[in-house]
Amino acid sequence: MKRLIRFSVAAFVLVGVLIFAAALAGGLTDDSAFTPAAREAAH
């Protein structure tokens, strides 16, 4: 049972890292998203 829990946590972390890497590679974290104009549009 402990092994299954440990595997689940490891798989969850791995998926999170892969999503984050894909976001960086795809430009989802583009610098233009953090400009003052973008912040005003978000409010």
C-alpha positions in Angstrom: 0.0 0.0 0.0 2.8 2.4 0.9 4.5 1.6 -2.5 1.3 2.6 -4.3 1.0 5.9 -2.5 4.6 6.7 -3.1 4.2 5.9 -6.8 1.0 8.0 -7.0 2.8 11.0 -5.5 5.8 10.6 -7.8 3.6 10.3 -10.9 1.7 13.4 -9.8 4.9 15.5 -9.4 6.2 14.2 -12.7 3.1 15.2 -14.5 3.2 18.7 -12.9 6.8 19.1 -14.0 6.0 18.0 -17.5 3.1 20.5 -17.7 5.3 23.3 -16.4 8.0 22.5 -19.0 5.5 22.4 -21.8 4.1 25.8 -20.7 7.6 27.3 -20.8 8.4 25.7 -24.1 5.0 26.8 -25.6 5.4 30.4 -24.4 2.4 30.3 -22.1 4.6 32.2 -19.5 5.3 34.9 -22.0 6.7 38.2 -20.5 4.0 40.2 -22.2 1.5 38.6 -19.9 3.0 40.5 -17.0 2.9 44.0 -18.4 0.9 46.8 -16.6 -1.6 46.8 -19.5 -2.3 43.1 -19.0 -2.8 43.6 -15.3 -5.3 46.4 -16.0 -7.2 44.2 -18.4 -7.4 41.4 -15.8 -9.1 43.6 -13.3 
